[in-house]
Amino acid sequence: MSHHFSSGLFFGQSAWHGLGVTLPADSPARYSIEDSIKIAGLDWRVEKRPLFLGSGQKVDGHSAIIRCDSDQVLGVVGEVYRPLQNSDHFKWFAPFLDSRECAFETCGALKDGSLVWVLAKINRSDMDIGGGDRISKYLLLSSSHDGSAATSVGFCPIRVVCWNTLSAALADGRSTLLKVKHTSSQRDTLTAIRDTINLVDQQFEATAAQYRKLLACNVSPSDLRKYVKLVLELPEDETALSGRAKNTLAEVVDLARWGVGNDGRTAWSAYNGVTHYITHSYGHTADSRLRANWYGAGRRMNERAFALALQLAG
């Protein structure tokens, strides 16, 4: 098992990295907080404890966040930081599960539990982009127990045909993710977000319109190659490229041409060739790739790819 992947649960389709537990899409656990949190290996708590130097002197203004089942230190935080438990993450979805408005899709933890996420599929019609492509609607909550990231909650789109999973959901420039700081008012803020989230759903059609614009934009083989070099921030002169850069360029171009659902002839294929590369190949390992796509270079590359694709489409 990869070092940074702690545990996870996936419904219907296994994660690309092959880790975690996979259950059938019709599993009753999709609507059960108790079952999902246990199967995903997230049935543990964190605790804020005083921080001391080796000499025994207390460190004022800072505390350690401890994973209670293992006494592992997940991070060091300031005075105003308030832990949000894994059970709180799951319970936030309770009204949507009870009404059958959504069902759990994936959930899990990275880096011994420092980062956690819950992704639920909204039981509404997919958006038809055209050309056989559909965009499903998801509700995503992600958080950290080490103080490295605020809680994010909101809608995100995922392309069904090539399953650009959670990393692309967070990296996608079209995702509507609201940030919630770890403070004493955090639970109240999450409740307020739930009350307004139906309004955010209206942005899905605006997103679909942009995707359709990319699908309607034809690109030549030379334009496709130029686009990929811009996304990867490679020089125009390919003779100046290293062997590794040439291989990466070739891989992304091939994904845009022959990847699942792509034909290499539209800006939509060009963009999805990049997202496929980001979610399946970028980075040294599957777990470091996911981490980079959540908060690092992978996310920035995806945002750049989408902006450049829209420029290509005029």
C-alpha positions in Angstrom: 0.0 0.0 0.0 1.2 3.5 -0.8 2.6 5.4 2.1 0.2 8.4 1.9 -3.0 6.5 1.2 -4.5 5.6 4.5 -8.0 4.2 3.7 -10.9 4.6 1.4 -14.2 3.4 0.1 -15.4 3.5 -3.5 -18.8 2.6 -4.9 -19.4 1.1 -8.3 -15.9 1.5 -9.7 -12.5 1.0 -8.1 -10.1 4.0 -7.8 -7.4 4.1 -10.5 -4.7 3.3 -8.0 -6.4 0.1 -6.9 -6.3 0.9 -3.2 -9.1 0.9 -0.7 -12.4 -1.0 -0.6 -14.8 -1.2 -3.5 -18.5 -2.0 -3.1 -21.2 -2.4 -5.8 -23.0 0.7 -6.9 -26.3 -0.6 -5.4 -24.8 -1.3 -2.0 -27.1 -0.1 0.9 -23.9 1.4 2.4 -24.2 4.3 -0.1 -27.0 5.7 2.1 -25.6 4.7 5.5 -23.3 7.0 7.4 -22.5 4.4 10.0 -21.6 1.7 7.4 -19.6 4.0 5.1 -17.5 5.6 7.8 -16.6 2.2 9.2 -15.9 0.4 5.9 -13.8 3.4 4.8 -11.6 3.1 7.9 -12.6 6.6 9.1 -14.3 5.6 12.4 -11.7 7.4 14.6 -11.5 10.8 16.3 -8.9 13.5 16.6 -8.1 15.5 19.7 -6.4 18.8 20.4 -3.7 18.4 23.1 -1.1 20.7 24.6 2.3 20.8 23.0 5.5 20.5 25.0 9.2 20.7 24.3 11.5 17.8 25.1 12.5 19.7 28.2 8.9 19.6 29.4 8.2 23.3 28.8 4.7 23.9 27.4 4.5 25.7 24.0 2.0 28.5 24.4 -0.2 29.4 21.4 0.1 26.0 19.7 -1.4 22.6 20.2 -1.0 19.1 18.6 -3.8 17.4 16.7 -3.7 13.7 17.8 -5.4 10.8 16.1 -6.9 9.1 19.1 -6.9 5.5 17.9 -3.1 5.6 17.3 -1.9 8.6 19.3 -0.2 9.8 16.1 0.5 13.5 15.7 -1.2 14.7 12.6 -0.2 18.4 12.8 0.5 21.4 14.9 -2.2 24.2 15.0 -2.9 27.5 16.6 -5.2 28.5 19.5 -8.3 29.3 17.4 -8.2 25.9 15.5 -11.1 23.6 16.3 -11.1 20.0 15.2 -13.9 18.8 13.0 -14.4 15.0 13.4 -14.8 12.5 10.6 -18.3 11.8 11.9 -19.1 15.5 11.4 -18.1 15.3 7.8 -20.4 12.4 7.1 -23.3 13.8 9.2 -23.3 16.9 7.1 -24.7 14.7 4.3 -27.5 13.3 6.4 -30.4 15.4 5.0 -29.4 14.6 1.5 -29.1 10.9 2.2 -32.4 10.8 4.1 -34.2 12.4 1.2 -32.4 10.3 -1.3 -31.1 13.5 -3.0 -27.6 12.0 -3.1 -25.7 8.9 -2.3 -22.1 8.4 -1.2 -19.7 7.8 -4.1 -16.2 7.8 -2.5 -14.6 8.7 0.8 -11.3 8.2 2.5 -8.1 9.6 4.0 -4.6 10.3 3.0 -1.3 10.7 4.9 -2.4 8.7 8.0 -5.6 10.6 8.2 -4.2 14.2 7.8 -6.5 14.7 4.8 -10.0 13.4 4.4 -12.8 13.6 1.9 -16.4 12.6 1.2 -17.9 12.7 -2.3 -21.6 12.1 -2.9 -23.4 11.8 -6.2 -26.4 14.0 -6.6 -29.4 12.0 -7.9 -30.3 14.3 -10.7 -30.0 14.1 -14.4 -26.5 14.3 -15.9 -25.7 17.2 -18.1 -25.4 16.2 -21.8 -22.3 17.8 -23.3 -22.7 16.2 -26.7 -20.8 13.6 -28.6 -21.7 11.0 -26.1 -20.2 12.9 -23.1 -22.1 13.4 -19.9 -21.2 15.4 -16.8 -22.5 14.1 -13.5 -23.2 16.3 -10.5 -21.4 15.7 -7.2 -21.3 17.2 -3.8 -17.8 17.2 -2.3 -16.5 17.8 1.2 -12.8 17.7 1.9 -10.9 18.7 5.0 -7.6 18.3 6.9 -6.7 17.3 10.4 -3.2 18.8 10.2 -4.2 22.4 9.7 -2.9 22.5 6.1 -6.2 23.2 4.5 -9.7 24.6 5.4 -12.8 22.5 5.0 -14.1 22.8 1.4 -17.7 21.9 0.5 -19.7 22.5 -2.6 -20.6 21.2 -6.1 -18.2 19.8 -8.6 -18.6 18.2 -12.0 -17.0 14.9 -13.0 -16.8 13.6 -16.6 -18.5 10.2 -16.6 -16.9 8.8 -19.7 -13.3 8.8 -18.4 -14.0 9.0 -14.7 -11.7 12.0 -13.8 -12.3 11.2 -10.1 -11.8 13.3 -7.1 -8.5 14.9 -7.9 -9.9 16.4 -11.1 -13.0 17.5 -9.2 -11.0 19.6 -6.8 -8.6 20.7 -9.6 -11.4 21.6 -12.0 -11.7 25.4 -12.4 -15.5 24.9 -12.7 -15.9 23.4 -9.3 -17.8 25.5 -6.8 -16.0 24.9 -3.5 -16.7 27.0 -0.5 -13.9 27.3 2.1 -14.7 26.9 5.8 -12.0 27.7 8.4 -11.5 25.4 11.4 -12.9 27.7 14.1 -15.6 27.5 16.7 -18.3 28.7 14.3 -17.4 26.0 11.7 -20.5 23.8 12.3 -22.8 26.7 12.0 -21.2 27.8 8.8 -21.6 24.3 7.3 -25.3 24.4 8.1 -25.6 27.8 6.3 -23.9 26.3 3.3 -26.5 23.5 3.2 -29.3 26.0 3.1 -27.9 27.9 0.1 -26.5 25.0 -1.9 -29.5 24.6 -4.2 -28.7 28.1 -5.6 -25.2 26.9 -6.5 -26.7 24.1 -8.5 -27.8 26.6 -11.1 -24.2 27.1 -12.1 -24.0 23.5 -13.5 -25.7 24.6 -16.8 -23.2 27.5 -17.2 -20.5 24.9 -16.8 -22.1 22.7 -19.4 -22.3 25.6 -21.8 -18.5 26.1 -21.5 -17.8 22.4 -22.0 -20.1 22.5 -25.1 -18.1 25.4 -26.4 -14.9 23.4 -26.2 -16.6 20.4 -27.9 -17.7 22.7 -30.8 -14.1 24.0 -31.3 -12.1 22.0 -33.9 -8.4 21.9 -33.5 -5.7 20.8 -35.9 -2.9 18.4 -35.0 -0.5 21.3 -34.8 -2.9 23.3 -32.6 -3.3 20.4 -30.3 0.5 20.0 -29.9 0.9 23.7 -29.3 -1.9 23.6 -26.7 -0.3 20.8 -24.8 3.1 22.5 -24.7 1.5 25.6 -23.3 -0.3 23.7 -20.6 2.9 21.8 -19.7 4.9 25.1 -19.9 7.3 23.7 -22.5 9.3 25.7 -25.0 7.8 25.9 -28.5 11.1 24.6 -30.0 10.8 20.8 -29.4 14.5 20.3 -30.2 15.2 22.1 -26.8 13.1 19.5 -24.9 14.7 16.9 -22.7 13.9 13.2 -23.3 11.5 13.2 -20.4 9.7 16.3 -21.6 9.3 14.8 -25.1 7.8 11.6 -23.6 5.4 13.6 -21.5 4.3 15.7 -24.5 3.8 12.6 -26.6 1.8 10.9 -23.7 -0.6 13.9 -23.3 -1.1 14.3 -27.1 -1.9 10.6 -27.4 -4.4 10.8 -24.5 -6.1 13.7 -26.3 -6.3 11.7 -29.5 -7.0 8.2 -28.3 -7.9 8.4 -24.6 -11.4 7.2 -23.5 -14.0 9.5 -25.1 -11.4 11.6 -27.0 -10.6 11.9 -30.7 -8.0 14.7 -30.7 -10.0 16.9 -33.0 -11.7 19.3 -30.5 -10.6 21.6 -27.7 -12.7 19.3 -25.4 -10.6 16.3 -26.3 -7.5 18.4 -25.8 -8.6 19.5 -22.4 -9.6 16.0 -21.3 -6.3 14.6 -22.6 -4.6 16.8 -20.0 -7.0 15.9 -17.2 -6.5 12.3 -17.9 -2.8 12.7 -17.6 -3.1 14.7 -14.4 -5.3 12.1 -12.7 -3.6 9.0 -14.0 0.0 9.7 -14.7 1.2 13.0 -13.2 3.4 12.6 -10.1 5.6 9.9 -8.7 2.9 7.8 -7.0 -0.9 7.5 -7.1 -1.3 9.1 -3.6 1.2 11.9 -4.2 -0.6 12.6 -7.5 -3.9 12.9 -5.6 -2.4 15.2 -3.0 -0.9 17.4 -5.8 -4.2 17.5 -7.6 -6.0 18.6 -4.4 -3.8 21.5 -3.4 -0.6 21.6 -5.6 0.8 21.7 -9.0 -1.7 19.3 -10.5 -4.6 21.6 -9.6 -2.8 24.6 -11.1 -2.1 22.6 -14.3 -5.7 21.7 -14.6 -6.8 25.3 -14.1 -4.3 26.4 -16.7 -5.5 23.7 -19.1 -9.1 24.9 -18.8 -8.3 28.5 -19.3 -6.1 27.8 -22.3 -8.8 25.5 -23.8 -11.3 28.4 -23.5 -8.9 30.7 -25.2 -8.4 28.1 -28.0 -12.2 28.0 -28.4 -12.3 31.8 -28.7 
